[in-house]
Amino acid sequence: MKKFIFSLCATLSALVSTAQTIHYPLDLKDVFERSDRILSGLYYDSASRFPDETPAMIGIYSSDPSEVTAWSEAILRKGMLPIQLPFVASGETVADADAIMSILSGVAFSENAVSLADELSLILFKATCDWNVPVFGDNPLTQRINRALWRCQNRIANLDELLERASLYHRARLLQKKIFLVDTHADLPDVYNEGFRLGKRSTNQVSLRKMMEGGLNGTFLISYQGEKDQPEENAVAYCMSQIEKIYADVAANPGRCEIVTTPADALRCKAEGKRAFFIGIENGKGIGRDLGNLKKYADMGVRYVGLTHTYDNLIAHSSSHSTDTTKGLTAYGKEVVAEMNRLGIMVDCSHTSSGTFWDCIKYSKAPIICSHSGAKKLFRHDRSITDDQLRALRDNGGVIQVYAVWNFQSRDKYKVDIETYLDHIDHCVKVAGIDHVGIGVDMDGGGGYTGVFGSNDAVNITMGLMERGYSDEDIAKIWSGNLFRVLDRVIAVAGDLQRE
């Protein structure tokens, strides 16, 4: 077994603001931010690096020879490979730690392995969090960091529990090499003016690095504006400027990512080791009063338009702050839906009133989506949809992409976690069927909580689905198969309509 000489990586100590910005504890901030700056420049195809044939590898971080021997023997008995992690830092500590964590499936820490006085152990612990590698080993520092992190890591009490969790992690990483993972809603463009970028790691929930770490292959980046953010005369120009910023951000990372418009293009990007970015619009206000703008958006690569945000607009009624949620599409809105069908743009009913939803079911000639929504049966909020609507999506051939937004799913942000998220997926699958549910977290737009806080947490969702008994085929459908089927169908309908 080749020896890995490296040094080790750091922890994502995240406190939550309203924008879900990442904040590190002050006493760890310098080490962690320096690590993130280095990691932002390290990008590779992590899926191809994770070995197919090698048994799960477990890191051991201990200077006690008897402990190392006992742990190694236990790991070998499980058919896994023990890798002793060095206590000596090299000149490339962060990069080395990143390299080793990209292939490990678990790490066992000695009881006193991590301390504020030891930068090397802090960097190692951060690396386990960046990659969501299961960890066994508790001390006051790791407990404090994990509470701040909003991580899903359940406390692992002993080595046997670690190896069980590591086996699951290993299986999830291997599956993710074979399937495509897409999140249909990320509001990163809305915070470009605050310095957020795809190429950074620390501040935003969505970045190239975090997507790579979590195994997320694609994301829909959203041109968003609230109903009151822009006067009507500026709405179209603002929407287009956001899309132009998306292109600029992607262009700033050549060879790492690409803007795509079809599932086939997205799958090609995965094969090339690149991240794929689709473009969506949130709030049909950005269409303005001219249907011709939809053609411009289609030419710019837009693949869905959310008809409303939290207020009624020229097109439709909203689920929030609406004059009447039983009302739906306006006369102009019906024209908008017809034109979206003709252009191959998916109709998105997230944020819309029940009346708008039912009108879209009635008038759209192609399947519709809810790009980021949840199950109202589990928690009553106007942003979620009813079981009747879920069944209608099934019959329509559409899909609900489930969000992770605490105040849409609970009254207490400290009582929601990845299990809440999986509960919503379970319910939607139970009602709508396995072919009509997907992932649309709403990161950098208010979404994210313990266990599903950044794009690097995609692997946690995969593991959670496995734990709940979903087959590999089911998981592939939830991660992209269902959404891609809908998008392909929408494009096919557009071709038919254009030939009429």
RODO-2510 file (C-alpha; in nm, 4 decimals, decimal comma):
residues 500
     n   res          X          Y          Z
     1     m     0,0000     0,0000     0,0000
     2     k     0,1606     0,3264    -0,0991
     3     k     0,2262     0,5734     0,1802
     4     f     0,0585     0,9083     0,1677
     5     i     0,2751     1,1973     0,2805
     6     f     0,0667     1,4998     0,3296
     7     s    -0,0698     1,7281     0,5906
     8     l    -0,4255     1,7842     0,6630
     9     c    -0,7284     2,0007     0,6120
    10     a    -0,9687     2,2211     0,8142
    11     t    -1,3289     2,2631     0,9480
    12     l    -1,6180     2,4560     0,8099
    13     s    -1,7340     2,6306     1,1223
    14     a    -2,0571     2,7816     1,0032
    15     l    -2,2865     3,0152     1,1819
    16     v    -2,5994     3,1084     0,9953
    17     s    -2,7044     3,4552     0,8937
    18     t    -3,0216     3,5322     0,7060
    19     a    -2,8345     3,4894     0,3782
    20     q    -2,6812     3,1633     0,5022
    21     t    -2,3327     3,3123     0,4703
    22     i    -2,0545     3,1001     0,6163
    23     h    -1,8811     3,2432     0,9238
    24     y    -1,5858     3,0807     1,1026
    25     p    -1,5309     3,1118     1,4802
    26     l    -1,2819     3,3920     1,5479
    27     d    -1,0218     3,1648     1,7081
    28     l    -1,0171     2,9423     1,3983
    29     k    -1,0833     3,2045     1,1333
    30     d    -0,7243     3,2681     1,0180
    31     v    -0,6365     2,9004     0,9732
    32     f    -0,9614     2,8112     0,8033
    33     e    -0,9749     3,1090     0,5685
    34     r    -0,6144     3,0541     0,4638
    35     s    -0,7022     2,6923     0,3944
    36     d    -1,0024     2,7972     0,1857
    37     r    -0,7922     3,0367    -0,0202
    38     i    -0,5568     2,7517    -0,1060
    39     l    -0,8406     2,5086    -0,1735
    40     s    -1,0089     2,7527    -0,4123
    41     g    -0,7151     2,6997    -0,6467
    42     l    -0,7222     2,3213    -0,6167
    43     y    -0,9738     2,1690    -0,8528
    44     y    -0,9699     1,8233    -1,0048
    45     d    -1,2040     1,5407    -1,0969
    46     s    -1,2562     1,3987    -0,7483
    47     a    -1,4822     1,1214    -0,8773
    48     s    -1,2063     0,9683    -1,0880
    49     r    -0,9658     0,9985    -0,7956
    50     f    -1,1876     0,7940    -0,5632
    51     p    -1,0743     0,4329    -0,6268
    52     d    -1,3209     0,1820    -0,7694
    53     e    -1,1567    -0,1443    -0,6709
    54     t    -0,9737    -0,0534    -0,3508
    55     p    -1,1542    -0,1353    -0,0251
    56     a    -1,2635     0,1565     0,1889
    57     m    -0,9599     0,3296     0,3398
    58     i    -0,9703     0,4537     0,7000
    59     g    -0,7299     0,7161     0,8296
    60     i    -0,5812     0,6815     1,1787
    61     y    -0,4580     0,9951     1,3557
    62     s    -0,2781     0,8832     1,6707
    63     s     0,0739     0,8786     1,8156
    64     d    -0,0010     0,5868     2,0496
    65     p     0,1497     0,2674     1,8973
    66     s    -0,0854     0,0349     2,0861
    67     e    -0,3881     0,2372     1,9751
    68     v    -0,2695     0,2399     1,6138
    69     t    -0,2178    -0,1370     1,6236
    70     a    -0,5573    -0,2109     1,7791
    71     w    -0,7428     0,0163     1,5388
    72     s    -0,5537    -0,1170     1,2358
    73     e    -0,6377    -0,4756     1,3245
    74     a    -1,0075    -0,3900     1,3708
    75     i    -1,0142    -0,2073     1,0363
    76     l    -0,8496    -0,4986     0,8562
    77     r    -1,0986    -0,7441     1,0067
    78     k    -1,3750    -0,5436     0,8347
    79     g    -1,1996    -0,5802     0,5000
    80     m    -1,0912    -0,2142     0,4985
    81     l    -0,7450    -0,0591     0,4755
    82     p    -0,5911     0,1408     0,7642
    83     i    -0,3848     0,4461     0,6669
    84     q    -0,1798     0,6077     0,9435
    85     l    -0,1856     0,9853     0,9106
    86     p     0,1433     1,1589     0,9977
    87     f     0,1766     1,4002     1,2866
    88     v     0,4444     1,5947     1,0983
    89     a     0,3396     1,8812     0,8710
    90     s     0,4861     1,9097     0,5250
    91     g     0,5275     2,2273     0,3253
    92     e     0,2022     2,1536     0,1425
    93     t    -0,0193     2,0840     0,4421
    94     v    -0,3562     2,1932     0,3018
    95     a    -0,3051     2,0414    -0,0427
    96     d    -0,1819     1,7134     0,1026
    97     a    -0,4752     1,6930     0,3424
    98     d    -0,7163     1,7606     0,0591
    99     a    -0,5593     1,4856    -0,1508
   100     i    -0,5892     1,2217     0,1196
   101     m    -0,9434     1,3166     0,2234
   102     s    -1,0587     1,2844    -0,1369
   103     i    -0,9976     0,9070    -0,1136
   104     l    -1,0639     0,8214     0,2534
   105     s    -1,3977     0,6856     0,3761
   106     g    -1,3442     0,7491     0,7471
   107     v    -1,0988     0,8863     1,0035
   108     a    -1,0338     0,7742     1,3625
   109     f    -0,8901     1,0477     1,5855
   110     s    -0,7016     0,9843     1,9054
   111     e    -0,8860     1,1325     2,2048
   112     n    -0,6652     1,4412     2,2234
   113     a    -0,5854     1,4646     1,8539
   114     v    -0,7357     1,8051     1,7771
   115     s    -0,6476     2,1198     1,9673
   116     l    -0,6282     2,4918     1,9020
   117     a    -0,2548     2,4766     1,9639
   118     d    -0,1983     2,2267     1,6828
   119     e    -0,2567     2,3782     1,3404
   120     l    -0,1920     2,0484     1,1638
   121     s    -0,4698     1,8669     1,3481
   122     l    -0,7060     2,1605     1,2867
   123     i    -0,6370     2,1418     0,9149
   124     l    -0,6976     1,7677     0,9198
   125     f    -1,0252     1,8089     1,1041
   126     k    -1,1367     2,0781     0,8585
   127     a    -1,0620     1,8417     0,5720
   128     t    -1,2884     1,5727     0,7152
   129     c    -1,5690     1,8298     0,7337
   130     d    -1,5078     1,9663     0,3836
   131     w    -1,5438     1,6172     0,2388
   132     n    -1,8011     1,4972     0,4969
   133     v    -1,5774     1,2018     0,5800
   134     p    -1,7166     1,0182     0,8861
   135     v    -1,5104     1,0799     1,1996
   136     f    -1,4702     0,8930     1,5294
   137     g    -1,3064     1,0866     1,8118
   138     d    -1,4379     1,3467     2,0529
   139     n    -1,2827     1,6258     2,2506
   140     p    -1,4117     1,9664     2,3658
   141     l    -1,2807     2,1425     2,0544
   142     t    -1,4371     1,9074     1,8002
   143     q    -1,7658     1,9176     1,9889
   144     r    -1,7664     2,2977     1,9800
   145     i    -1,6722     2,3086     1,6132
   146     n    -1,9402     2,0588     1,5144
   147     r    -2,2072     2,2586     1,6956
   148     a    -2,0992     2,5679     1,5025
   149     l    -2,0689     2,3782     1,1763
   150     w    -2,4306     2,2802     1,1179
   151     r    -2,2943     1,9451     1,0055
   152     c    -2,5033     1,6301     0,9895
   153     q    -2,2310     1,4218     1,1486
   154     n    -2,4063     1,2199     1,4156
   155     r    -2,1760     1,1563     1,7096
   156     i    -1,9944     0,8306     1,6400
   157     a    -1,9359     0,6589     1,9716
   158     n    -1,6832     0,3891     1,8808
   159     l    -1,4721     0,2424     1,6049
   160     d    -1,7365    -0,0129     1,5013
   161     e    -1,9867     0,2675     1,4397
   162     l    -1,7237     0,4564     1,2397
   163     l    -1,6593     0,1568     1,0147
   164     e    -2,0310     0,1069     0,9561
   165     r    -2,0703     0,4734     0,8598
   166     a    -1,7541     0,4602     0,6484
   167     s    -1,8962     0,1645     0,4546
   168     l    -2,2066     0,3699     0,3732
   169     y    -1,9958     0,6718     0,2745
   170     h    -1,7802     0,4513     0,0510
   171     r    -2,0885     0,3089    -0,1206
   172     a    -2,2336     0,6580    -0,1725
   173     r    -1,9139     0,7944    -0,3259
   174     l    -1,8932     0,4983    -0,5650
   175     l    -2,2554     0,5468    -0,6730
   176     q    -2,2005     0,9182    -0,7314
   177     k    -1,9241     0,8349    -0,9771
   178     k    -2,1862     0,6636    -1,1946
   179     i    -2,4821     0,9034    -1,1754
   180     f    -2,5402     1,2738    -1,2371
   181     l    -2,6247     1,4971    -0,9393
   182     v    -2,8047     1,8263    -1,0076
   183     d    -2,9529     2,0860    -0,7715
   184     t    -3,2172     2,2946    -0,9475
   185     h    -3,2046     2,6121    -0,7406
   186     a    -2,9101     2,8231    -0,6209
   187     d    -2,9321     3,2002    -0,5769
   188     l    -2,5587     3,2677    -0,5948
   189     p    -2,6009     3,5422    -0,8624
   190     d    -2,8146     3,7416    -0,6197
   191     v    -2,5102     3,7920    -0,3957
   192     y    -2,2476     3,8592    -0,6629
   193     n    -2,2388     4,2205    -0,5484
   194     e    -2,1333     4,0971    -0,2034
   195     g    -1,8251     3,9297    -0,3490
   196     f    -1,9591     3,5763    -0,3779
   197     r    -1,8145     3,3788    -0,6687
   198     l    -1,8039     3,0216    -0,7975
   199     g    -1,4269     3,0196    -0,7597
   200     k    -1,4326     3,0992    -0,3870
   201     r    -1,4836     2,8429    -0,1158
   202     s    -1,5466     2,9993     0,2235
   203     t    -1,8256     3,2558     0,1912
   204     n    -2,0940     3,1011    -0,0284
   205     q    -2,2754     2,7695    -0,0027
   206     v    -2,2326     2,6966    -0,3740
   207     s    -1,8866     2,6920    -0,5274
   208     l    -1,6847     2,4798    -0,7650
   209     r    -1,4805     2,3408    -0,4769
   210     k    -1,7821     2,2463    -0,2672
   211     m    -1,9561     2,0891    -0,5656
   212     m    -1,6438     1,8826    -0,6284
   213     e    -1,6166     1,7767    -0,2636
   214     g    -1,9812     1,6724    -0,2400
   215     g    -1,9981     1,5094    -0,5822
   216     l    -2,2531     1,7584    -0,7151
   217     n    -2,2199     1,7680    -1,0937
   218     g    -2,4564     2,0491    -1,1867
   219     t    -2,6559     2,3404    -1,0500
   220     f    -2,9170     2,5793    -1,1835
   221     l    -2,7904     2,9332    -1,1184
   222     i    -3,0786     3,1740    -1,0847
   223     s    -3,1397     3,5256    -1,2116
   224     y    -3,3613     3,6433    -0,9266
   225     q    -3,5396     3,9636    -0,8387
   226     g    -3,8056     4,0235    -0,5773
   227     e    -4,1235     4,1959    -0,6861
   228     k    -4,0192     4,5159    -0,5102
   229     d    -3,6467     4,5049    -0,5888
   230     q    -3,6663     4,6843    -0,9239
   231     p    -3,9156     4,9229    -1,0829
   232     e    -4,0988     4,7579    -1,3692
   233     e    -3,9079     4,9535    -1,6330
   234     n    -3,5767     4,8099    -1,5060
   235     a    -3,6900     4,4513    -1,4561
   236     v    -3,5867     4,3110    -1,7936
   237     a    -3,2479     4,4830    -1,7973
   238     y    -3,1772     4,3664    -1,4426
   239     c    -3,2700     4,0063    -1,5226
   240     m    -3,0433     4,0054    -1,8261
   241     s    -2,7579     4,1627    -1,6300
   242     q    -2,7768     3,8788    -1,3770
   243     i    -2,7514     3,6250    -1,6575
   244     e    -2,4525     3,8106    -1,8020
   245     k    -2,2864     3,7909    -1,4584
   246     i    -2,3411     3,4154    -1,4562
   247     y    -2,1625     3,3889    -1,7905
   248     a    -1,8764     3,6047    -1,6607
   249     d    -1,8429     3,3962    -1,3448
   250     v    -1,8315     3,0715    -1,5412
   251     a    -1,5847     3,2209    -1,7915
   252     a    -1,3558     3,3150    -1,5007
   253     n    -1,3066     2,9417    -1,4354
   254     p    -1,2023     2,7984    -1,7733
   255     g    -1,1712     2,4232    -1,7914
   256     r    -1,3585     2,3762    -1,4637
   257     c    -1,7166     2,4397    -1,5660
   258     e    -1,9508     2,5224    -1,8512
   259     i    -2,2985     2,6631    -1,9126
   260     v    -2,5278     2,3951    -2,0535
   261     t    -2,8831     2,3802    -2,1857
   262     t    -2,9538     2,0096    -2,2277
   263     p    -2,9111     1,6907    -2,0240
   264     a    -2,6787     1,5583    -2,2942
   265     d    -2,4470     1,8582    -2,2510
   266     a    -2,4540     1,8137    -1,8732
   267     l    -2,3587     1,4467    -1,9009
   268     r    -2,0749     1,5371    -2,1351
   269     c    -1,9427     1,7844    -1,8782
   270     k    -1,9397     1,5123    -1,6137
   271     a    -1,7451     1,2844    -1,8470
   272     e    -1,4926     1,5672    -1,8927
   273     g    -1,4604     1,6260    -1,5174
   274     k    -1,6307     1,9675    -1,5310
   275     r    -1,9270     2,1156    -1,3421
   276     a    -2,2370     2,1982    -1,5482
   277     f    -2,4419     2,5131    -1,4893
   278     f    -2,7952     2,5596    -1,6147
   279     i    -2,9667     2,8995    -1,5939
   280     g    -3,3086     2,9704    -1,4479
   281     i    -3,5122     3,2837    -1,3813
   282     e    -3,7000     3,3381    -1,0563
   283     n    -3,9885     3,5813    -1,1025
   284     g    -4,1574     3,6298    -1,4377
   285     k    -4,1428     4,0028    -1,3740
   286     g    -3,8137     3,9804    -1,5629
   287     i    -4,0058     3,9020    -1,8823
   288     g    -4,1657     4,2448    -1,8794
   289     r    -4,4539     4,3236    -2,1120
   290     d    -4,2883     4,1874    -2,4270
   291     l    -4,3134     3,8158    -2,5079
   292     g    -4,0131     3,8628    -2,7341
   293     n    -3,7961     3,8761    -2,4235
   294     l    -3,8582     3,5060    -2,3720
   295     k    -3,6840     3,4321    -2,7021
   296     k    -3,3893     3,6408    -2,5864
   297     y    -3,3748     3,4450    -2,2622
   298     a    -3,3977     3,1133    -2,4466
   299     d    -3,1078     3,2242    -2,6677
   300     m    -2,9127     3,3091    -2,3497
   301     g    -2,9623     2,9517    -2,2287
   302     v    -3,2475     2,9944    -1,9797
   303     r    -3,4097     2,6590    -1,9079
   304     y    -3,6852     2,7509    -1,6630
   305     v    -3,8782     3,0551    -1,5491
   306     g    -4,0452     3,0756    -1,2087
   307     l    -4,3624     3,2665    -1,2893
   308     t    -4,3805     3,4628    -0,9627
   309     h    -4,1902     3,5346    -0,6479
   310     t    -4,3708     3,6474    -0,3321
   311     y    -4,6042     3,9035    -0,4937
   312     d    -4,8505     3,8904    -0,7821
   313     n    -4,7167     4,0197    -1,1125
   314     l    -4,8293     4,0752    -1,4711
   315     i    -4,8243     3,7010    -1,5359
   316     a    -4,9754     3,5277    -1,2358
   317     h    -5,0708     3,5239    -0,8703
   318     s    -4,8253     3,4291    -0,5968
   319     s    -4,8556     3,1965    -0,2984
   320     s    -4,7472     3,4842    -0,0709
   321     h    -4,8787     3,8409    -0,0359
   322     s    -5,1344     3,7653    -0,3063
   323     t    -5,4618     3,9456    -0,3549
   324     d    -5,6226     3,6041    -0,3991
   325     t    -5,4313     3,2728    -0,4024
   326     t    -5,7220     3,0997    -0,5755
   327     k    -5,6593     3,3187    -0,8807
   328     g    -5,4088     3,2020    -1,1351
   329     l    -5,2650     3,3040    -1,4682
   330     t    -5,3618     3,6356    -1,6206
   331     a    -5,4530     3,6514    -1,9896
   332     y    -5,0949     3,7642    -2,0540
   333     g    -4,9696     3,4810    -1,8320
   334     k    -5,1412     3,2244    -2,0519
   335     e    -4,9549     3,3701    -2,3505
   336     v    -4,6302     3,3489    -2,1522
   337     v    -4,6853     2,9793    -2,0747
   338     a    -4,7658     2,9061    -2,4395
   339     e    -4,4505     3,0849    -2,5539
   340     m    -4,2374     2,9020    -2,2950
   341     n    -4,3760     2,5746    -2,4301
   342     r    -4,2840     2,6830    -2,7837
   343     l    -3,9302     2,7784    -2,6819
   344     g    -3,8517     2,4747    -2,4654
   345     i    -3,8405     2,6632    -2,1340
   346     m    -3,9734     2,4734    -1,8325
   347     v    -4,2696     2,6319    -1,6506
   348     d    -4,1802     2,6613    -1,2809
   349     c    -4,4653     2,6883    -1,0295
   350     s    -4,2592     2,7350    -0,7143
   351     h    -4,3850     3,0486    -0,5347
   352     t    -4,7083     3,0511    -0,7332
   353     s    -5,0612     3,0512    -0,5955
   354     s    -5,2656     2,7332    -0,6030
   355     g    -5,4718     2,8951    -0,8772
   356     t    -5,1629     2,9546    -1,0884
   357     f    -5,0460     2,5981    -1,0338
   358     w    -5,3762     2,4528    -1,1502
   359     d    -5,3873     2,6878    -1,4487
   360     c    -5,0388     2,5755    -1,5526
   361     i    -5,1458     2,2124    -1,5251
   362     k    -5,4410     2,2999    -1,7503
   363     y    -5,2753     2,5228    -2,0094
   364     s    -4,9150     2,3994    -2,0381
   365     k    -4,8612     2,1571    -2,3250
   366     a    -4,5451     2,0255    -2,1578
   367     p    -4,4785     1,8932    -1,8049
   368     i    -4,4257     2,1585    -1,5372
   369     i    -4,1897     2,1697    -1,2407
   370     c    -4,1695     2,3117    -0,8907
   371     s    -3,7983     2,3940    -0,8842
   372     h    -3,7775     2,4392    -0,5059
   373     s    -4,0727     2,3412    -0,2924
   374     g    -4,1836     2,1003    -0,0199
   375     a    -4,4688     1,8929     0,1220
   376     k    -4,7430     2,1006     0,2832
   377     k    -4,8738     1,7853     0,4525
   378     l    -4,5633     1,7798     0,6757
   379     f    -4,5555     2,1515     0,7559
   380     r    -4,8132     2,4030     0,6485
   381     h    -4,6482     2,6880     0,4616
   382     d    -4,7695     2,8690     0,1518
   383     r    -4,4442     2,7886    -0,0278
   384     s    -4,5085     2,4132    -0,0119
   385     i    -4,7644     2,2177    -0,2125
   386     t    -5,0508     1,9879    -0,1207
   387     d    -5,0863     1,6179    -0,1823
   388     d    -5,3441     1,6934    -0,4514
   389     q    -5,0865     1,9085    -0,6272
   390     l    -4,8252     1,6339    -0,5929
   391     r    -5,0632     1,3873    -0,7572
   392     a    -5,1333     1,6405    -1,0316
   393     l    -4,7592     1,6748    -1,0973
   394     r    -4,7439     1,2975    -1,1288
   395     d    -5,0285     1,2890    -1,3782
   396     n    -4,8788     1,5841    -1,5655
   397     g    -4,5419     1,4093    -1,5951
   398     g    -4,3739     1,6867    -1,3980
   399     v    -4,1469     1,6922    -1,0951
   400     i    -4,1139     1,8568    -0,7532
   401     q    -3,7589     1,9505    -0,6529
   402     v    -3,7453     1,9485    -0,2721
   403     y    -3,5957     2,2438    -0,0844
   404     a    -3,4178     2,2648     0,2526
   405     v    -3,5465     2,5921     0,4007
   406     w    -3,5932     2,5720     0,7763
   407     n    -3,8710     2,8293     0,8187
   408     f    -4,0739     2,6605     0,5427
   409     q    -4,0441     2,3270     0,7231
   410     s    -4,0390     2,4086     1,0950
   411     r    -4,0968     2,6750     1,3583
   412     d    -3,7514     2,6183     1,5067
   413     k    -3,4316     2,6306     1,2993
   414     y    -3,2534     2,4186     1,5615
   415     k    -3,4986     2,1314     1,5175
   416     v    -3,4557     2,0830     1,1450
   417     d    -3,1770     1,8814     0,9900
   418     i    -3,1132     1,6468     0,7027
   419     e    -3,3680     1,4033     0,8463
   420     t    -3,6358     1,6711     0,7984
   421     y    -3,5218     1,7081     0,4400
   422     l    -3,5381     1,3349     0,3800
   423     d    -3,8844     1,3246     0,5383
   424     h    -4,0069     1,5690     0,2719
   425     i    -3,8504     1,3597    -0,0030
   426     d    -4,0087     1,0457     0,1409
   427     h    -4,3529     1,2052     0,1536
   428     c    -4,3313     1,3418    -0,1996
   429     v    -4,2214     1,0008    -0,3287
   430     k    -4,5037     0,8306    -0,1412
   431     v    -4,7651     1,0611    -0,2953
   432     a    -4,6260     1,1490    -0,6399
   433     g    -4,4122     0,8416    -0,7034
   434     i    -4,0405     0,7868    -0,7430
   435     d    -4,0426     0,9312    -1,0979
   436     h    -4,1556     1,2789    -0,9915
   437     v    -3,9233     1,3965    -0,7112
   438     g    -3,5844     1,5708    -0,7235
   439     i    -3,3432     1,8049    -0,5427
   440     g    -3,3726     2,1863    -0,5362
   441     v    -3,2176     2,2989    -0,2060
   442     d    -3,2335     2,6813    -0,2512
   443     m    -2,8745     2,7432    -0,1411
   444     d    -2,7420     3,0972    -0,1143
   445     g    -3,1059     3,2002    -0,1102
   446     g    -3,2034     3,1149     0,2463
   447     g    -3,1854     2,7373     0,2220
   448     g    -2,9605     2,5013     0,4097
   449     y    -2,9480     2,3597     0,7594
   450     t    -2,7689     2,0893     0,9573
   451     g    -2,6455     1,8218     0,7201
   452     v    -2,7388     1,9956     0,3959
   453     f    -2,5726     2,3341     0,4276
   454     g    -2,3507     2,3542     0,1196
   455     s    -2,2925     2,1843    -0,2134
   456     n    -2,0291     1,9674    -0,0436
   457     d    -2,3136     1,8090     0,1552
   458     a    -2,4619     1,6393    -0,1532
   459     v    -2,2994     1,3154    -0,0405
   460     n    -2,4967     1,3366     0,2852
   461     i    -2,8212     1,3339     0,0861
   462     t    -2,7049     1,0285    -0,1079
   463     m    -2,6141     0,8482     0,2150
   464     g    -2,9446     0,9468     0,3727
   465     l    -3,1404     0,8084     0,0790
   466     m    -2,9429     0,4848     0,0998
   467     e    -3,0166     0,4553     0,4716
   468     r    -3,3860     0,4954     0,3979
   469     g    -3,3852     0,2067     0,1580
   470     y    -3,3809     0,3781    -0,1814
   471     s    -3,2187     0,1702    -0,4531
   472     d    -2,9335     0,3015    -0,6643
   473     e    -3,1807     0,3401    -0,9517
   474     d    -3,4172     0,5399    -0,7306
   475     i    -3,1362     0,7676    -0,6130
   476     a    -3,0270     0,8296    -0,9722
   477     k    -3,3834     0,9358    -1,0553
   478     i    -3,4069     1,1708    -0,7582
   479     w    -3,0711     1,3320    -0,8259
   480     s    -3,1247     1,4010    -1,1956
   481     g    -3,3117     1,1347    -1,3882
   482     n    -3,6565     1,2775    -1,3235
   483     l    -3,5641     1,6396    -1,3907
   484     f    -3,3686     1,5473    -1,7044
   485     r    -3,6637     1,3443    -1,8335
   486     v    -3,8878     1,6494    -1,7912
   487     l    -3,6381     1,8835    -1,9572
   488     d    -3,5946     1,6478    -2,2527
   489     r    -3,9729     1,6272    -2,2869
   490     v    -4,0112     2,0063    -2,2715
   491     i    -3,7514     2,0422    -2,5471
   492     a    -3,9284     1,7752    -2,7563
   493     v    -4,2657     1,9478    -2,7167
   494     a    -4,1054     2,2738    -2,8282
   495     g    -3,9774     2,1049    -3,1415
   496     d    -4,3245     1,9712    -3,2189
   497     l    -4,4857     2,3107    -3,1646
   498     q    -4,2325     2,4883    -3,3849
   499     r    -4,2998     2,2411    -3,6661
   500     e    -4,6756     2,2959    -3,6557
***
